[in-house]
């Protein structure tokens, strides 16, 4: 039986590749004001700032959020 390799990144059309934030990015997220922390993990994973991420259309933000959920899912381990 072959072992399944977990996903580490997801390609999102018109946004780019989403990866979970690195250790250094997670440390930076802890220092961001509380109202922006949830968005920061999504933005940093796309290589964007929080301001750039907030300018994305709502449907693209939703796709990034879905990608984040897939990558953190217990089924992905």
N, C-alpha and C positions, 0 to 999 in steps of 0.2 A: 504494500500500500504506500502510495506517495503522500508525503506530508504537504499540507497546504501552506504556502507562504503568505503571511499577512500583507495586506496593502500598506504601503507607506506614503503614497501620494495619489491624488485623484486629479485628473485633467478636467477643467471646467471651461466650457466654450465661452469665449469672449472675456474670460477673467484670467485664465492661466492655470498653473498647477497649484494645488493646495496641499501643503504638508503640515503636520502638527508642529507647533512651535518648538524650537530647540530649548535646551536648558537655559541658555543665555537669554532667549526671548521670554521664557516664562519668568525669569528673574526680573526682567524689565516690566512685564505685565503687572507684577505685584506692586510696582512703584507708580503705576498709572492711577489716576483718580477713579474711585469706585464706580462711577456711572459709565465709564468707558472700558472697564476690564473685560466684560463679556465680548464686546466688539473687538477689542485688541487681539484676542486669541485668534479670531477669524481673520482679521486684517493682516497680522504678522505672518500667518500661515500662507497668505497669498503674496507676501512680499510688499505689502502696502502699509501706509500709515492709517491710523483710525480715521482721519479726515478724508483720505482717498476712498476708504471703504464705505464710509457713509454717503459718498457721492454716487456709488453704484446704484442701479435700479433695484427696487425691492425684490424682483424675481431673481436677480443675480445674487443678491445677499442671501436669499433663501437657498439657492443652490450651494453656496459656500457652507451654510449652516448644515445642510444635509450631508455634505462631504465630511464635515467635522464629526457628525454623529456616526457615520459609517466607520471612520478611522478610530474612534474611541470605543466602538461597540465591542462587547466581550466576544462576539462571534468572529471578530477580526484577529484574534490572537492565535 
